[in-house]
């Protein structure tokens, strides 16, 4: 796994292999593939955009937009990203804002298992770009972005 500054080619690849979760979110918001690509390209010119590669291919693109004092994060990922079995961090109930303040990492997604409608199985939900006041429950899986040494400190505090 390697992270590098994003390129338009990375964005195009991820959008072409977009996870079902992100595709449905974009559809619900009325965002076309072209609009998402244009937003990421604008961020590449004026902000911070990184690509994570898995097995040599772009798997996820994360961008930060600082516009008039407001910070917005953009995050798009492929099926492979969510199915990669990446090292995960599990925590008891905590507020996300405490994790950023204590460990210097940003939580960009939270995966949680919930009972299905039939209550005979579980389904997984992914909260992309969680709010600082959102809580983390025991068994949640966090997707974090930050320096490796800070992520290691967080993993040790599980």
Secondary structure, 3 states (H helix, E strand, C coil): CEEEECCHHHHHHHHHCECHHHHHHHHHHCCCHHHHHHHHHHHHHHCEEEEEEECCEEEEEEEEEEECCEEEEEEEEEHHHHHCCCCCECCCCEEHHHHHHHHCCEEEEEEEEEECCCCCCEEEEEEECCCCCCEECCCCEEEEECCHHHHHHHHHCC
